[in-house]
Amino acid sequence: MKKFIYSLVLVFTLAVSTTNVSAANNNKEPKTEMTAEQKVQFDKIVNRVEEIRNMDKSNLTRDEKKALRKELREMKDKARAMSGGVYLSVGAIIIIILLLILIL
């Protein structure tokens, strides 16, 4: 019975804490402006994405399509890094919460 109560408390705590974490991300903080160099790089990324989007991909081989997808993923990561901010996945947030619960 004691284990059941502890398990129930753990589930309830995780349910409430994940709601609080998602609610905490809605705060409006001023965004930092990009430098001129970052804007140029960002424009290059946007132009390349548009080129890829407008390409006729039906004539490409499987390896070429795979290379395009990889290039798009890399450009997406660069664009996220330029925009600033820290991105945590849901799994990472859950692991952090569990570690905090175990430590405290």
Protein Blocks (a to p, Z undefined) as FASTA:
>chain_A
ZZmmmmmmmmmmmmmmmmmmmmmmmpccddddddfklmmmmmmmmmmmmmmmmpcfklpc
fklmmmmmmmmmmmmmmmmmmngpadddfklmmmmmmmmmmmZZ
